[in-house]
Amino acid sequence: MTKRVVIIGAGPVGLGAAYRLQELGYSDWAIYERHPYIGGLATSFQDSAGFTYDIGGHVMFSHYPYFDALVDKLLGDDFTNILRESWIWMMDRWVPYPFQNNIRHLPTDVLLECLNGLVDVQKLDPGETRNFGEWVDAIFGGGIGRHFMRPYNFKVWAHPLEMMSKAWMAERVSVVDLKRILRNVVTQHDEVSWGPNSTFKYPLRGGTGGLYSRFEPYIHDHLSLNRELVEVNVEEKRLRFADGGDETYDVLISAAPLPQLLRMMRPAPQAALDALTGLHHSSGLVVGVGVARPCPSEKCWIYFPEASAPFYRVTYLSNYSPYIAPEGHFLLLTETSYSEFKREDKATIVDRVIEGLIATHLLEPEDRERIAATYTIDVEYFYPVPSLTRDTALDVIQPYLLGHDIYSRGRFGAWQYEIGNMDHSVMQGVEVVNHLLLAEPEKTWIPPRTPALVATGS
């Protein structure tokens, strides 16, 4: 191929694509990033007090030998290997994760309600459910649904469960085995190793961003920072940037959120713009709280389904590496979602987070005086919601983009949460390049359900 390849966004997708281009010896390409740093949502920030903050609770696990080898090459021995210890805090007690396998820890009346609900749903067919809310009720029953699955998932997604598809779960949600649950209750056994991230790596220095910053030497000669894209002329294949500069392309690889990308296009792609009404997302407030005392726990993270705290998850980030917090301190990283369906007061979020940490016993009342630092990150695009209308929208948007040689990939470029992990995102960039240069099919990205439209560019 002898075409000009331009990459928009130096997050995991763009870095994966850029790394692969240089690895294959291709020279006619450029990567543009609107921020003064690389990493995208996998960036980490350090404050003047010496705390390092991730944008949410990231863990590094993989489905791909290529990604594993790349991480090994970039990090070398500079990583920690973490054995996951995750919990749920509810009803003034700790319940091991995953909740449905460890309900023996609940109060007796709630345990019976959950078991009765599980027995009741044995006669139901989950295949007949129409959305995620109905699927939760049919799989877990009324007790688990009412006490954990429904409130927790609303806190995460900030959207009604009935708006969501049931087709995204795969390895994300542990389903139930009634015999196993009964065994755990009777034998008083905790089951805590479920899931692909039961062990994970974490960079020794620099937080999660400590991995992605290491891409820079490989792509430096083609990288431009502080270059914000403001217009894409699909007829001329020309890009215009906020600083007045422009660039031409033959192939565009974009990780920009689909609404932002489509609204920059000229001429306006009206059908694709109209389809945006089918895409939904949450926003997020990530609040870090650094405390001037040694960490009191070895936990990794905790889930919070109840209204006693604004956050749905808290990560003991300083347990991941000794360089996350100053010596003798620890760092809690909290995540709170918001949307038009779930409003959050940004002005009071730090105070509400601190009170929530005290109410859920992660902090002591005396820790108010020990708080050494707080840090807030407001993320407009936090989770792409797998809504019932998503695939219909993507069936319009992606064929249009591909018909104009635009490969929109990544967490919000593909808008497919089920392939939104860091390894998925890096590999989407790698696989686009493999497709362009080696004629290999993309394996991670889930194409539209109307492949004929992609072939014709309709």
Stockholm file with secondary structure:
# STOCKHOLM 1.0

chainA/1-458         MTKRVVIIGAGPVGLGAAYRLQELGYSDWAIYERHPYIGGLATSFQDSAGFTYDIGGHVMFSHYPYFDALVDKLLGDDFTNILRESWIWMMDRWVPYPFQNNIRHLPTDVLLECLNGLVDVQKLDPGETRNFGEWVDAIFGGGIGRHFMRPYNFKVWAHPLEMMSKAWMAERVSVVDLKRILRNVVTQHDEVSWGPNSTFKYPLRGGTGGLYSRFEPYIHDHLSLNRELVEVNVEEKRLRFADGGDETYDVLISAAPLPQLLRMMRPAPQAALDALTGLHHSSGLVVGVGVARPCPSEKCWIYFPEASAPFYRVTYLSNYSPYIAPEGHFLLLTETSYSEFKREDKATIVDRVIEGLIATHLLEPEDRERIAATYTIDVEYFYPVPSLTRDTALDVIQPYLLGHDIYSRGRFGAWQYEIGNMDHSVMQGVEVVNHLLLAEPEKTWIPPRTPALVATGS
#=GR chainA/1-458 SS CCCCEEEECCSHHHHHHHHHHHHTTCCSEEEECSSSSSCGGGCEEECTTSCEEESSCCCBCCSCHHHHHHHHHHHTTCEEEEECCEEEEETTEEEESSGGGCGGGSCHHHHHHHHHHHHHGGGCCGGGCCSHHHHHHHHHHHHHIIIIIHHHHHHHHCSCGGGBCSTTCTTSSCCCCHHHHHHHHHHTCCCCCCSTTSEEEEESSSSTHHHHGGGHHHHGGGEECSCCEEEEETTTTEEEETTSCEEECSEEEECSCHHHHHHTEESCCHHHHHHGGGCEEEEEEEEEEEESSCCCCCCCEEECCSTTSSCSEEEEGGGTCTTSSCTTCEEEEEEEEEBTTBCCCGGGHHHHHHHHHHHTTSSCGGGGGGEEEEEEEEEEEEEEECBTTHHHHHHHHHHHHHHTTEEECSTTTTCCGGGCSHHHHHHHHHHHHHHHHHCCCCSSSCCCSCHHHHHHTC
#=GC SS_cons         CCCCEEEECCSHHHHHHHHHHHHTTCCSEEEECSSSSSCGGGCEEECTTSCEEESSCCCBCCSCHHHHHHHHHHHTTCEEEEECCEEEEETTEEEESSGGGCGGGSCHHHHHHHHHHHHHGGGCCGGGCCSHHHHHHHHHHHHHIIIIIHHHHHHHHCSCGGGBCSTTCTTSSCCCCHHHHHHHHHHTCCCCCCSTTSEEEEESSSSTHHHHGGGHHHHGGGEECSCCEEEEETTTTEEEETTSCEEECSEEEECSCHHHHHHTEESCCHHHHHHGGGCEEEEEEEEEEEESSCCCCCCCEEECCSTTSSCSEEEEGGGTCTTSSCTTCEEEEEEEEEBTTBCCCGGGHHHHHHHHHHHTTSSCGGGGGGEEEEEEEEEEEEEEECBTTHHHHHHHHHHHHHHTTEEECSTTTTCCGGGCSHHHHHHHHHHHHHHHHHCCCCSSSCCCSCHHHHHHTC
//
